[in-house]
Amino acid sequence: MKKYIFLFIILIAVVFFNTKSLYTQNKINFGLEPIGTDYNGVITNGYITLAYGKYGIITYSTDGGDSWKQISLGAKLDILKIVEIQGIFYALTPYSILKSTDNGLNWTQRQLFDEPELVDFTFDEQFFYLATKNKIFRIGIDLTNQPEPYFDFDEFTSFSEIAYLNNYLFCIESKYYIFRINLIDKKIDTIDFHESVLGKSSMCRDISHLKVYDSTIYILAENIYQNNKQIADPRFADMNITHCLLKSKDYGENWKVVTSGVRLTKEYQIVNDTLYFLTHKAIKFNVDDYFYSIGYFKYNPVDKNEEEINPNDTLEYMIPIYLGSPVDISVPNTFKVNSFTYLNSDTIIAVGPNKTILRSTNGGRKWDLISYFKPLNTLSISNQNVKFLGNDTIIILPEYKPYFFISFDGGCTFLPPKRSAINFPRSTGESLIFKNGNLGFINTKNFTHREKIDDSTSVLKYDSIHFEIYFSKDFGESFEFKIFKRENILFTDSVRYSLDKIFPYKDFYICVFNRYFTKQLNKLNFPIFLYVFDSNFNVTDSIALEEFEWFYSGNLIVEDTIFFLLKEPNIFYSTDFGRSWKILGYDLKPNDYLNLHYKNYLLIKRINQIGPQKYLDKIILFNLYTQELDSSATLESSDFTFFIYNDTLLCYSNGYLYKFPNNDDFLHNYDSVDVVELLGNPSIINSCVTSKSNTYFLTLNEVGSGLFNKVYELNLTKIVYEEPKYLPVEPKTDGDFVYLYYTPPYPIPAVNYFKTRLYWDTPYIEKDFDIKVYDVFGNCMNQPKFDLLATDSASGILKVDCSNLSNGVYSIVIKLNKKIFNIPFVVFK
């Protein structure tokens, strides 16, 4: 009887096993599309020009670069390379090959790998040759079959580039060697020209930029000093560092140095045997500021003559060079050219990191900056620093230079300020952007003098403090300047005032001037001041908060009709612009901070110390109707960032995005998703901002450090609810379907072993099968042994040794070409 009861339980478990979902359905039903990118390359077919790069972004132009549009193929699909074959574009991503038959406006995807494997590809008349880190695959250009493993190298191999020439593949390995592969006899040779051609004393080592022109192979040997901090000082690197270009006309047997004068940024083209290359170069603007420009060179190897085509040309926009500690922030200087192409004899398009697009319309004698986007900030940047005017105009005021970016085409291109902008501030404090596009910066200006005490001693005396306002009414083309001064805003050796925070308020901005004390004084004699600025940067109203001895601006929430202020142990509110305050609630603790007003609640962050230098934040709710505190919410973290999107509460914390339901129990139930799943990288989500028709997250990635803060690069990331419309699901071909059938396992229940017969498609062999055993809880069992014996080319017998398994229900999980099959079985001894 016990045996039958056990078998009944087993039967129920088998049904459960086969109906249980292996993955939970995530209720965060939107995706993310960044608009900023690093371009990897540019290609043209005479009709359209495509600039492509990270996050599946393609920015394109059909009018020679006069205007640009942008599509996104998915945040995880970094586009490594695009080639054209007989009028069709093919794009390589780390996972797949994309195909476009309509000039790159719409694409279909042929996914080849589940993990990011691919690094480069090339092609001949029939096949694509795909390079991973240590393997080469082959697949037909029609992409209907599965990729065929073609060459397999050891785990220490590291490929970075691949090129094809007349039945040979050339692969850069470890950035030092070239593997030459004969596709006829599959012979592999290793080419090393460092000593034989460059010489032992050469400063050029790493090789890159493998290219084939006609029947000649070119390769760049890079100067080892490009990573030396002193020699590679960005102000002088273009003069200090040059790379070496080599070529071979006999399939790599012999190499010749074309020139050792290829300067940064390394990208080159060969036209009629003449070498052309672009380099970034530094321009000294004033004592403290250096900006980047571009140099265009050509080199004739016959007469060995190098000529700078644009010697007197400089870009008119501010592209800062960051000099590092202690005078500047320490971030990589990433302005460079990754690729350039010729649209015709006059027009050249060049692209690079940070959404860089450059264009020349006169053969390279003069260059125009079409786009550059590198907004650098601390984590304190908010949606007040970003403003959409309709759908097309975007203004961003980052915290670090160049302090200003603007787009007039919905984020397809961005530009920094012009170097000729009148009265442009050399430093910025708080920034303001009004709904009409007027923008401004407010800086603190201290005025002091020294008072002599005796012949050897003097004392610094504080006279007053002014606030300089730089503002623009023409989208940053020029700036006006005014001084904002109030006699009651003091700066003495005992107390000083500073601009603490800015709040949007109706069509105005409220600037909070807080006081800081260096001596014990009666703080009630020094109130906090709130000033209201209109879009012409005039003060229209002000109020002094005199009754608050202690004030922290982070505990003030300003809205159109009501102010909330937390001052432990009470919550205050005001409906008359802070002129009078009433107590709303109490019983708060010293480590409580006002976070957000959402519907009928105030969200309050409570910081709890859980150990030495260790803290854990918890969100508690204050109900504005019942005036009660609720501390039962389960969400705890080391840090929270809350914001509201479409009346829905969202939160970013420690790499996860949380979404809360629209009900009164919202902090007790939530869905979450790892940001890496949405973006492919661990970005920080700071807040959100809305245009006329879309909503964007402000996402941040750490890129460096300042004197006291980490530095992050900002991107605008659009929230989308559909799969990328420019990348529809490709109809499946026969090569996509996997046929696998099996007979019921026998004997069942199994004691020590069981068998099952498998039938599969003929393209597969035994080594293509990935076989594992799991229990009903999803744990992988390590003890079973498998023996798959093929009886013919399309079938075989699978024998499973289960002698080490305890009684229970299990499942064989067979993975075959990205498809998964489950075969349940029972062990009962």
FENKA-V31687 format. One record per run of one state. SS is the DSSP state (H for helix, E for strand, C for the rest). FROM is the first residue (numbers start at 1). TO is the last residue. Records with the same first field share a line. If there is no record, write none. Layout:
SS=FROM-TO + FROM-TO
This chain:
C=1-1 + 20-30 + 35-38 + 45-48 + 62-68 + 73-78 + 86-87 + 94-95 + 101-106 + 112-119 + 124-126 + 132-134 + 141-147 + 153-158 + 166-167 + 174-176 + 183-187 + 192-193 + 199-203 + 214-215 + 228-236 + 241-241 + 249-255 + 264-267 + 272-273 + 285-289 + 301-304 + 309-316 + 318-319 + 321-329 + 332-338 + 343-347 + 353-355 + 361-367 + 372-375 + 378-382 + 390-392 + 397-404 + 408-414 + 417-417 + 419-421 + 423-429 + 434-438 + 455-456 + 473-477 + 479-479 + 485-490 + 492-494 + 506-507 + 518-522 + 526-527 + 534-538 + 546-552 + 559-562 + 568-569 + 575-581 + 586-591 + 599-600 + 612-613 + 624-627 + 631-635 + 638-640 + 646-647 + 654-655 + 661-669 + 680-683 + 691-694 + 706-709 + 721-726 + 729-733 + 737-739 + 743-745 + 747-749 + 751-752 + 761-765 + 769-769 + 776-779 + 782-784 + 793-794 + 802-807 + 817-818 + 828-829
H=2-19 + 54-56 + 194-198 + 224-227 + 237-240 + 383-385 + 523-525 + 553-555 + 675-679 + 734-736 + 766-768
E=31-34 + 39-44 + 49-53 + 57-61 + 69-72 + 79-85 + 88-93 + 96-100 + 107-111 + 120-123 + 127-131 + 135-140 + 148-152 + 159-165 + 168-173 + 177-182 + 188-191 + 204-213 + 216-223 + 242-248 + 256-263 + 268-271 + 274-284 + 290-300 + 305-308 + 317-317 + 320-320 + 330-331 + 339-342 + 348-352 + 356-360 + 368-371 + 376-377 + 386-389 + 393-396 + 405-407 + 415-416 + 418-418 + 422-422 + 430-433 + 439-454 + 457-472 + 478-478 + 480-484 + 491-491 + 495-505 + 508-517 + 528-533 + 539-545 + 556-558 + 563-567 + 570-574 + 582-585 + 592-598 + 601-611 + 614-623 + 628-630 + 636-637 + 641-645 + 648-653 + 656-660 + 670-674 + 684-690 + 695-705 + 710-720 + 727-728 + 740-742 + 746-746 + 750-750 + 753-760 + 770-775 + 780-781 + 785-792 + 795-801 + 808-816 + 819-827
